[in-house]
Amino acid sequence: MPKTMLDYIRESHTAVLQNIDNSEKLTRQFVDNYMECQNGRLVLVASGSSYNGAVCAKPFMEKMLGKEVTVMPPYTFVNYGFEIGKNDMVAVVSQSGGSTNSIAALKKIKELGLKTIGITGNLESDFKDYSDVLIEYGVGIETVGFVTKGVMTLALYLMLSALEIAKKLGRVSGSEYGAWLEKMRKAASTYPSVEKKTLDFIEKNKKVFTSMKQSYLIGAGPGFGIALEGALKEGETVKIPTFAYELDEFVHGPNFQLNPDYTVTFVDCDMKTHDRLLQLADATFDVTDRVFILSLFGEKQAAGGALKGKTLMLDADDIDPFVSVFTLLPYFQLVSYDVSERLNSWKGHPLFADFETKSGFKSERHIKMREEQKKAGL
């Protein structure tokens, strides 16, 4: 029987734990290539969930490397990536390895005279024809188009790569290195509890979740990448307009659209931004009752008043914000899956098939591979 999106959500934390234990071997190619280019910039070129996974990893990577990490969509890179230098490391990420924009980015890198580095979940994809260095990041096969396991394992791969580089450069000690691995394990190990609490929370608030018309997801720092991917998943599956905003940018324009029909979810993952988040959630609640807070924290940090009942408290105060993606992102994946099941919203509008055909966003090889997988019942 074909696997569902829920199957892959549930597999994600196991894959994360396995990959943590295999960190040094898994990341060796990335680390070796970075060491050759460490005086240049690190540029990650990716789209969709791969882009969001890179954004989820970006705060941790910058903390480990002590420098800015650039995350750029492929189309922008090909047409406007004019500042790429000969010492920069540019890696193109595509889980399928069959996205035409990512293939174009690899071709562009070749034109610039740089080494082409492709990071993918499929070593037999088009990427193998265009990559000098071909990296499989530890996801395995994920046949459901609304990827979940892929984004979690990609965020982990990039974070582990940065940690291994930091150890190699002496930016973290051996004990700090081990401590960060343990923090990642702890965050991933929360999944069984997160699933139960999330599904109970959805059931409790099912009238709101099954009547969403438009949705805002708000986060800052490590929480912004989580909001980005959550917004993509809700839009893909529930088929509603869904947008992600940085916490304080939310009040500089997007807030003017608010009315009682809007659903707004705040990602509460860091005590540095906690008080401001509660302030804005409270203000938002004056406009719409459809406000939720997804919080790492427990009763001590919970919102008061009416918002208390709107807060999913994960009681995970000991999870470091920089690795909180492994605890918090499953919430949005589960919401997207569960609500789509309730509404049977998986199929798009019948005219969308024409869009897929004309847009040419996947290669012929990838399309053929997917057709073969469907015939095989995968």
DRENDO-1510 file (C-alpha; in Angstrom, 1 decimal, always signed):
<recs>
REC; n; res; u; v; w
REC; 1; MET; +0.0; +0.0; +0.0 .
REC; 2; PRO; +1.4; +3.4; -0.9 .
REC; 3; LYS; +2.8; +5.5; +2.0 .
REC; 4; THR; +1.0; +8.6; +3.1 .
REC; 5; MET; +2.2; +12.0; +4.1 .
REC; 6; LEU; +1.6; +10.9; +7.7 .
REC; 7; ASP; +3.9; +7.9; +7.3 .
REC; 8; TYR; +6.8; +10.2; +6.2 .
REC; 9; ILE; +6.1; +12.7; +9.0 .
REC; 10; ARG; +6.4; +9.8; +11.5 .
REC; 11; GLU; +9.6; +8.5; +9.8 .
REC; 12; SER; +11.3; +11.9; +10.0 .
REC; 13; HIS; +12.4; +11.8; +13.6 .
REC; 14; THR; +13.8; +8.3; +13.3 .
REC; 15; ALA; +15.8; +9.4; +10.2 .
REC; 16; VAL; +17.0; +12.5; +12.0 .
REC; 17; LEU; +18.3; +10.4; +15.0 .
REC; 18; GLN; +20.0; +7.9; +12.6 .
REC; 19; ASN; +21.7; +10.7; +10.7 .
REC; 20; ILE; +22.9; +12.4; +13.8 .
REC; 21; ASP; +24.7; +9.2; +14.7 .
REC; 22; ASN; +26.2; +9.1; +11.2 .
REC; 23; SER; +27.1; +12.8; +11.2 .
REC; 24; GLU; +30.8; +12.8; +10.3 .
REC; 25; LYS; +30.5; +10.3; +7.4 .
REC; 26; LEU; +27.2; +11.8; +6.1 .
REC; 27; THR; +28.6; +15.3; +5.8 .
REC; 28; ARG; +32.2; +14.6; +4.7 .
REC; 29; GLN; +31.8; +15.7; +1.1 .
REC; 30; PHE; +30.2; +19.0; +2.1 .
REC; 31; VAL; +32.8; +19.7; +4.8 .
REC; 32; ASP; +35.7; +18.9; +2.5 .
REC; 33; ASN; +34.4; +21.3; -0.1 .
REC; 34; TYR; +33.8; +24.0; +2.4 .
REC; 35; MET; +37.3; +23.7; +3.8 .
REC; 36; GLU; +38.6; +24.4; +0.2 .
REC; 37; CYS; +36.4; +27.6; +0.0 .
REC; 38; GLN; +36.3; +28.7; +3.6 .
REC; 39; ASN; +37.5; +32.2; +2.9 .
REC; 40; GLY; +34.6; +32.8; +0.5 .
REC; 41; ARG; +30.9; +32.9; +1.0 .
REC; 42; LEU; +28.6; +29.9; +1.4 .
REC; 43; VAL; +25.6; +30.2; -0.9 .
REC; 44; LEU; +22.8; +27.6; -0.8 .
REC; 45; VAL; +20.5; +27.6; -3.9 .
REC; 46; ALA; +17.2; +25.9; -3.4 .
REC; 47; SER; +13.4; +26.3; -3.9 .
REC; 48; GLY; +10.2; +25.1; -2.2 .
REC; 49; SER; +10.7; +23.0; +0.8 .
REC; 50; SER; +14.4; +22.7; +0.1 .
REC; 51; TYR; +14.6; +26.5; +0.3 .
REC; 52; ASN; +12.7; +26.5; +3.6 .
REC; 53; GLY; +14.9; +23.7; +5.0 .
REC; 54; ALA; +17.9; +25.8; +4.3 .
REC; 55; VAL; +16.3; +28.8; +6.0 .
REC; 56; CYS; +15.5; +26.6; +9.0 .
REC; 57; ALA; +19.2; +25.7; +9.2 .
REC; 58; LYS; +20.6; +29.2; +8.5 .
REC; 59; PRO; +20.6; +30.6; +12.1 .
REC; 60; PHE; +22.4; +27.5; +13.4 .
REC; 61; MET; +24.9; +27.5; +10.5 .
REC; 62; GLU; +25.7; +31.1; +11.0 .
REC; 63; LYS; +26.2; +30.5; +14.7 .
REC; 64; MET; +28.6; +27.7; +14.0 .
REC; 65; LEU; +30.5; +29.2; +11.0 .
REC; 66; GLY; +30.6; +32.8; +12.4 .
REC; 67; LYS; +29.6; +34.2; +9.0 .
REC; 68; GLU; +26.5; +34.9; +7.0 .
REC; 69; VAL; +25.0; +32.1; +4.9 .
REC; 70; THR; +23.1; +33.2; +1.8 .
REC; 71; VAL; +20.0; +31.2; +0.8 .
REC; 72; MET; +18.8; +32.1; -2.7 .
REC; 73; PRO; +16.1; +30.7; -5.1 .
REC; 74; PRO; +17.5; +29.1; -8.3 .
REC; 75; TYR; +15.8; +31.5; -10.7 .
REC; 76; THR; +17.1; +34.5; -8.9 .
REC; 77; PHE; +20.6; +33.0; -8.8 .
REC; 78; VAL; +20.6; +32.3; -12.5 .
REC; 79; ASN; +19.4; +35.7; -13.5 .
REC; 80; TYR; +20.7; +38.0; -10.8 .
REC; 81; GLY; +23.4; +36.2; -8.9 .
REC; 82; PHE; +26.1; +38.5; -10.1 .
REC; 83; GLU; +28.2; +38.7; -7.0 .
REC; 84; ILE; +29.4; +35.1; -6.9 .
REC; 85; GLY; +33.2; +35.0; -6.5 .
REC; 86; LYS; +35.7; +32.4; -7.5 .
REC; 87; ASN; +36.3; +31.5; -3.8 .
REC; 88; ASP; +32.6; +31.1; -3.0 .
REC; 89; MET; +31.1; +27.7; -2.3 .
REC; 90; VAL; +27.8; +27.4; -4.1 .
REC; 91; ALA; +25.7; +24.3; -3.4 .
REC; 92; VAL; +22.4; +23.6; -5.2 .
REC; 93; VAL; +19.7; +21.7; -3.3 .
REC; 94; SER; +16.9; +19.7; -4.8 .
REC; 95; GLN; +15.3; +16.7; -3.1 .
REC; 96; SER; +14.0; +15.3; -6.3 .
REC; 97; GLY; +17.1; +16.3; -8.3 .
REC; 98; GLY; +14.7; +16.9; -11.2 .
REC; 99; SER; +13.6; +20.6; -10.7 .
REC; 100; THR; +14.4; +22.4; -13.9 .
REC; 101; ASN; +15.3; +25.6; -12.1 .
REC; 102; SER; +17.9; +23.8; -9.9 .
REC; 103; ILE; +19.4; +22.1; -13.0 .
REC; 104; ALA; +19.7; +25.6; -14.6 .
REC; 105; ALA; +21.5; +26.8; -11.5 .
REC; 106; LEU; +24.0; +24.0; -11.8 .
REC; 107; LYS; +24.6; +24.9; -15.4 .
REC; 108; LYS; +25.1; +28.6; -14.4 .
REC; 109; ILE; +27.7; +27.6; -11.8 .
REC; 110; LYS; +29.6; +25.7; -14.5 .
REC; 111; GLU; +29.5; +28.8; -16.7 .
REC; 112; LEU; +31.1; +30.7; -13.8 .
REC; 113; GLY; +34.0; +28.3; -13.7 .
REC; 114; LEU; +33.1; +27.0; -10.3 .
REC; 115; LYS; +32.8; +23.5; -9.0 .
REC; 116; THR; +29.2; +22.3; -9.3 .
REC; 117; ILE; +27.9; +20.8; -6.0 .
REC; 118; GLY; +24.5; +19.2; -6.1 .
REC; 119; ILE; +22.7; +18.1; -2.9 .
REC; 120; THR; +19.8; +15.8; -3.5 .
REC; 121; GLY; +17.7; +12.9; -2.2 .
REC; 122; ASN; +18.0; +11.0; -5.5 .
REC; 123; LEU; +21.5; +10.1; -6.8 .
REC; 124; GLU; +19.9; +8.7; -10.0 .
REC; 125; SER; +18.2; +12.0; -10.9 .
REC; 126; ASP; +19.3; +14.7; -13.4 .
REC; 127; PHE; +21.7; +16.1; -10.8 .
REC; 128; LYS; +24.1; +13.3; -11.6 .
REC; 129; ASP; +24.6; +14.7; -15.1 .
REC; 130; TYR; +25.4; +18.2; -13.9 .
REC; 131; SER; +27.2; +17.9; -10.6 .
REC; 132; ASP; +31.0; +17.6; -10.1 .
REC; 133; VAL; +30.2; +16.7; -6.5 .
REC; 134; LEU; +26.9; +14.8; -6.0 .
REC; 135; ILE; +25.7; +14.5; -2.4 .
REC; 136; GLU; +22.8; +12.5; -1.0 .
REC; 137; TYR; +21.8; +14.1; +2.3 .
REC; 138; GLY; +20.2; +11.2; +4.1 .
REC; 139; VAL; +16.5; +11.3; +3.2 .
REC; 140; GLY; +16.1; +8.2; +1.2 .
REC; 141; ILE; +13.0; +8.0; -1.1 .
REC; 142; GLU; +9.9; +10.1; -0.3 .
REC; 143; THR; +7.2; +9.5; -2.9 .
REC; 144; VAL; +4.6; +11.9; -1.5 .
REC; 145; GLY; +4.9; +15.3; -3.3 .
REC; 146; PHE; +4.1; +17.3; -0.1 .
REC; 147; VAL; +7.5; +16.5; +1.4 .
REC; 148; THR; +8.0; +16.3; +5.1 .
REC; 149; LYS; +10.8; +13.9; +5.8 .
REC; 150; GLY; +12.9; +15.6; +3.1 .
REC; 151; VAL; +12.8; +19.1; +4.7 .
REC; 152; MET; +13.6; +17.8; +8.2 .
REC; 153; THR; +16.5; +15.7; +7.1 .
REC; 154; LEU; +17.8; +18.5; +4.9 .
REC; 155; ALA; +17.8; +21.0; +7.7 .
REC; 156; LEU; +19.6; +18.5; +9.8 .
REC; 157; TYR; +22.2; +17.8; +7.1 .
REC; 158; LEU; +23.1; +21.4; +6.7 .
REC; 159; MET; +23.2; +21.9; +10.5 .
REC; 160; LEU; +25.4; +18.9; +11.0 .
REC; 161; SER; +27.7; +20.0; +8.2 .
REC; 162; ALA; +28.1; +23.4; +9.9 .
REC; 163; LEU; +28.8; +21.7; +13.2 .
REC; 164; GLU; +31.4; +19.4; +11.7 .
REC; 165; ILE; +33.1; +22.4; +10.1 .
REC; 166; ALA; +33.1; +24.3; +13.4 .
REC; 167; LYS; +34.8; +21.4; +15.1 .
REC; 168; LYS; +37.4; +21.1; +12.3 .
REC; 169; LEU; +38.1; +24.9; +12.5 .
REC; 170; GLY; +38.2; +24.8; +16.3 .
REC; 171; ARG; +35.2; +27.0; +16.7 .
REC; 172; VAL; +33.6; +24.5; +19.0 .
REC; 173; SER; +35.4; +22.1; +21.4 .
REC; 174; GLY; +34.9; +18.4; +21.5 .
REC; 175; SER; +32.6; +18.7; +24.5 .
REC; 176; GLU; +30.6; +21.5; +22.8 .
REC; 177; TYR; +30.3; +19.4; +19.7 .
REC; 178; GLY; +28.9; +16.5; +21.6 .
REC; 179; ALA; +26.5; +18.8; +23.5 .
REC; 180; TRP; +25.1; +20.1; +20.2 .
REC; 181; LEU; +24.5; +16.6; +18.9 .
REC; 182; GLU; +22.7; +15.7; +22.1 .
REC; 183; LYS; +20.6; +18.8; +21.8 .
REC; 184; MET; +19.5; +17.7; +18.3 .
REC; 185; ARG; +18.7; +14.2; +19.6 .
REC; 186; LYS; +16.6; +15.6; +22.4 .
REC; 187; ALA; +14.7; +17.9; +20.0 .
REC; 188; ALA; +14.0; +15.0; +17.6 .
REC; 189; SER; +13.0; +12.6; +20.4 .
REC; 190; THR; +10.1; +14.9; +21.4 .
REC; 191; TYR; +8.1; +13.7; +18.3 .
REC; 192; PRO; +5.8; +11.1; +19.9 .
REC; 193; SER; +4.7; +13.6; +22.5 .
REC; 194; VAL; +4.3; +16.4; +19.9 .
REC; 195; GLU; +2.2; +14.2; +17.6 .
REC; 196; LYS; -0.2; +13.3; +20.4 .
REC; 197; LYS; -0.5; +16.9; +21.7 .
REC; 198; THR; -0.9; +18.3; +18.2 .
REC; 199; LEU; -3.7; +15.8; +17.1 .
REC; 200; ASP; -5.5; +16.5; +20.4 .
REC; 201; PHE; -5.2; +20.3; +19.8 .
REC; 202; ILE; -6.6; +19.9; +16.3 .
REC; 203; GLU; -9.5; +17.9; +17.6 .
REC; 204; LYS; -10.2; +20.5; +20.3 .
REC; 205; ASN; -10.1; +23.3; +17.7 .
REC; 206; LYS; -11.5; +21.5; +14.7 .
REC; 207; LYS; -14.1; +24.1; +13.9 .
REC; 208; VAL; -11.4; +26.7; +13.4 .
REC; 209; PHE; -8.9; +24.4; +11.6 .
REC; 210; THR; -11.5; +23.1; +9.1 .
REC; 211; SER; -12.9; +26.5; +8.3 .
REC; 212; MET; -9.6; +28.4; +7.6 .
REC; 213; LYS; -9.9; +30.8; +4.7 .
REC; 214; GLN; -6.5; +32.5; +4.9 .
REC; 215; SER; -3.7; +31.9; +7.3 .
REC; 216; TYR; -0.7; +33.9; +8.7 .
REC; 217; LEU; +2.3; +32.1; +10.3 .
REC; 218; ILE; +4.5; +34.3; +12.3 .
REC; 219; GLY; +8.0; +33.6; +13.7 .
REC; 220; ALA; +11.4; +35.1; +14.4 .
REC; 221; GLY; +15.0; +33.8; +14.2 .
REC; 222; PRO; +14.9; +30.0; +14.2 .
REC; 223; GLY; +11.1; +30.2; +14.2 .
REC; 224; PHE; +10.9; +32.1; +10.8 .
REC; 225; GLY; +12.1; +29.1; +8.7 .
REC; 226; ILE; +9.5; +26.9; +10.6 .
REC; 227; ALA; +6.8; +29.4; +9.7 .
REC; 228; LEU; +7.9; +29.5; +6.1 .
REC; 229; GLU; +7.7; +25.7; +5.7 .
REC; 230; GLY; +4.4; +25.6; +7.7 .
REC; 231; ALA; +2.9; +28.2; +5.3 .
REC; 232; LEU; +4.0; +26.2; +2.3 .
REC; 233; LYS; +2.5; +23.0; +3.6 .
REC; 234; GLU; -0.8; +24.5; +4.5 .
REC; 235; GLY; -1.0; +26.2; +1.1 .
REC; 236; GLU; -0.1; +23.0; -0.8 .
REC; 237; THR; -2.5; +20.7; +1.1 .
REC; 238; VAL; -5.4; +22.7; +2.6 .
REC; 239; LYS; -5.4; +24.9; -0.6 .
REC; 240; ILE; -5.8; +28.2; +1.1 .
REC; 241; PRO; -3.7; +31.4; +0.8 .
REC; 242; THR; -1.1; +31.1; +3.6 .
REC; 243; PHE; +1.7; +33.5; +4.3 .
REC; 244; ALA; +4.8; +33.6; +6.6 .
REC; 245; TYR; +6.1; +36.8; +8.2 .
REC; 246; GLU; +8.9; +37.7; +10.6 .
REC; 247; LEU; +7.5; +38.6; +14.0 .
REC; 248; ASP; +7.9; +42.3; +14.0 .
REC; 249; GLU; +7.5; +42.7; +10.2 .
REC; 250; PHE; +4.0; +41.4; +10.7 .
REC; 251; VAL; +2.9; +44.7; +12.2 .
REC; 252; HIS; +4.4; +46.7; +9.3 .
REC; 253; GLY; +1.8; +46.1; +6.6 .
REC; 254; PRO; +0.5; +42.6; +6.8 .
REC; 255; ASN; -1.5; +43.3; +9.9 .
REC; 256; PHE; -3.7; +45.8; +8.0 .
REC; 257; GLN; -5.5; +43.0; +6.3 .
REC; 258; LEU; -6.6; +41.4; +9.6 .
REC; 259; ASN; -10.3; +40.7; +10.1 .
REC; 260; PRO; -12.2; +38.1; +12.1 .
REC; 261; ASP; -11.8; +35.5; +9.3 .
REC; 262; TYR; -8.0; +35.3; +9.5 .
REC; 263; THR; -6.2; +32.5; +11.2 .
REC; 264; VAL; -2.9; +33.5; +12.7 .
REC; 265; THR; -0.3; +31.2; +14.3 .
REC; 266; PHE; +2.7; +32.5; +16.3 .
REC; 267; VAL; +5.8; +30.2; +16.6 .
REC; 268; ASP; +7.1; +30.8; +20.2 .
REC; 269; CYS; +10.6; +29.2; +20.3 .
REC; 270; ASP; +13.0; +31.6; +22.0 .
REC; 271; MET; +12.7; +33.6; +25.2 .
REC; 272; LYS; +14.5; +36.5; +23.5 .
REC; 273; THR; +11.4; +37.1; +21.4 .
REC; 274; HIS; +8.8; +35.6; +23.8 .
REC; 275; ASP; +7.4; +38.8; +25.4 .
REC; 276; ARG; +7.1; +40.6; +22.0 .
REC; 277; LEU; +5.4; +37.6; +20.6 .
REC; 278; LEU; +2.8; +37.5; +23.4 .
REC; 279; GLN; +2.2; +41.2; +23.0 .
REC; 280; LEU; +1.5; +40.9; +19.3 .
REC; 281; ALA; -0.6; +37.7; +19.8 .
REC; 282; ASP; -2.8; +39.6; +22.3 .
REC; 283; ALA; -3.2; +42.5; +19.9 .
REC; 284; THR; -4.1; +40.1; +17.1 .
REC; 285; PHE; -6.7; +38.4; +19.3 .
REC; 286; ASP; -8.6; +41.8; +19.5 .
REC; 287; VAL; -9.3; +41.4; +15.8 .
REC; 288; THR; -9.7; +37.7; +15.4 .
REC; 289; ASP; -10.5; +34.8; +17.8 .
REC; 290; ARG; -8.6; +32.5; +15.3 .
REC; 291; VAL; -5.3; +33.0; +17.0 .
REC; 292; PHE; -3.0; +30.1; +18.0 .
REC; 293; ILE; +0.4; +30.0; +19.7 .
REC; 294; LEU; +2.7; +27.1; +19.2 .
REC; 295; SER; +5.1; +27.2; +22.1 .
REC; 296; LEU; +8.1; +25.3; +23.2 .
REC; 297; PHE; +7.4; +26.3; +26.7 .
REC; 298; GLY; +5.1; +25.3; +29.5 .
REC; 299; GLU; +2.8; +26.9; +32.1 .
REC; 300; LYS; +5.4; +29.4; +33.5 .
REC; 301; GLN; +5.7; +31.1; +30.1 .
REC; 302; ALA; +2.2; +30.5; +28.8 .
REC; 303; ALA; +0.0; +33.3; +27.6 .
REC; 304; GLY; -2.7; +34.4; +30.0 .
REC; 305; GLY; -6.4; +35.1; +29.7 .
REC; 306; ALA; -8.2; +33.8; +26.6 .
REC; 307; LEU; -5.0; +33.2; +24.8 .
REC; 308; LYS; -4.1; +30.5; +27.3 .
REC; 309; GLY; -6.7; +28.2; +25.7 .
REC; 310; LYS; -5.3; +29.0; +22.3 .
REC; 311; THR; -1.7; +28.0; +23.1 .
REC; 312; LEU; -0.3; +24.5; +22.5 .
REC; 313; MET; +2.3; +24.2; +25.2 .
REC; 314; LEU; +4.9; +21.5; +24.4 .
REC; 315; ASP; +6.5; +21.7; +27.8 .
REC; 316; ALA; +9.9; +21.5; +26.1 .
REC; 317; ASP; +11.7; +24.4; +27.8 .
REC; 318; ASP; +15.0; +22.5; +27.6 .
REC; 319; ILE; +15.0; +22.5; +23.8 .
REC; 320; ASP; +17.6; +24.9; +22.4 .
REC; 321; PRO; +15.9; +27.4; +20.0 .
REC; 322; PHE; +18.6; +26.8; +17.4 .
REC; 323; VAL; +17.5; +23.2; +17.0 .
REC; 324; SER; +13.8; +23.6; +17.7 .
REC; 325; VAL; +12.9; +22.9; +14.1 .
REC; 326; PHE; +12.9; +19.2; +15.0 .
REC; 327; THR; +10.4; +19.7; +17.7 .
REC; 328; LEU; +8.1; +22.4; +16.2 .
REC; 329; LEU; +7.9; +21.8; +12.5 .
REC; 330; PRO; +6.0; +18.5; +12.8 .
REC; 331; TYR; +3.1; +20.5; +14.3 .
REC; 332; PHE; +2.5; +22.3; +11.0 .
REC; 333; GLN; +3.1; +19.1; +9.0 .
REC; 334; LEU; +0.5; +17.3; +11.1 .
REC; 335; VAL; -2.0; +20.2; +10.9 .
REC; 336; SER; -1.6; +20.2; +7.1 .
REC; 337; TYR; -2.1; +16.4; +6.9 .
REC; 338; ASP; -5.0; +16.1; +9.4 .
REC; 339; VAL; -7.0; +19.1; +8.1 .
REC; 340; SER; -6.5; +18.0; +4.5 .
REC; 341; GLU; -7.8; +14.5; +5.4 .
REC; 342; ARG; -10.9; +16.0; +7.1 .
REC; 343; LEU; -11.6; +18.3; +4.2 .
REC; 344; ASN; -10.5; +15.9; +1.5 .
REC; 345; SER; -8.6; +18.8; -0.1 .
REC; 346; TRP; -5.7; +16.8; -1.6 .
REC; 347; LYS; -6.7; +17.3; -5.2 .
REC; 348; GLY; -6.3; +20.7; -6.7 .
REC; 349; HIS; -8.7; +22.4; -9.2 .
REC; 350; PRO; -9.1; +20.3; -12.4 .
REC; 351; LEU; -7.4; +23.1; -14.4 .
REC; 352; PHE; -4.3; +22.8; -12.4 .
REC; 353; ALA; -3.2; +19.8; -14.5 .
REC; 354; ASP; -2.8; +22.2; -17.4 .
REC; 355; PHE; -0.6; +24.5; -15.3 .
REC; 356; GLU; +1.7; +21.6; -14.3 .
REC; 357; THR; +2.1; +20.6; -17.9 .
REC; 358; LYS; +2.8; +24.0; -19.2 .
REC; 359; SER; +5.0; +25.3; -16.4 .
REC; 360; GLY; +7.8; +22.8; -17.0 .
REC; 361; PHE; +9.1; +22.9; -13.5 .
REC; 362; LYS; +10.2; +19.2; -13.5 .
REC; 363; SER; +12.5; +17.4; -15.9 .
REC; 364; GLU; +11.3; +14.7; -18.3 .
REC; 365; ARG; +13.4; +12.2; -16.4 .
REC; 366; HIS; +11.7; +13.1; -13.1 .
REC; 367; ILE; +8.3; +12.9; -14.6 .
REC; 368; LYS; +9.0; +9.5; -16.1 .
REC; 369; MET; +10.4; +8.3; -12.8 .
REC; 370; ARG; +7.2; +9.4; -10.9 .
REC; 371; GLU; +5.0; +7.7; -13.5 .
REC; 372; GLU; +7.0; +4.5; -12.9 .
REC; 373; GLN; +6.6; +4.9; -9.1 .
REC; 374; LYS; +2.9; +5.3; -9.5 .
REC; 375; LYS; +2.6; +2.2; -11.6 .
REC; 376; ALA; +4.5; +0.3; -8.9 .
REC; 377; GLY; +2.1; +1.6; -6.3 .
REC; 378; LEU; +4.7; +3.7; -4.5 .
</recs>
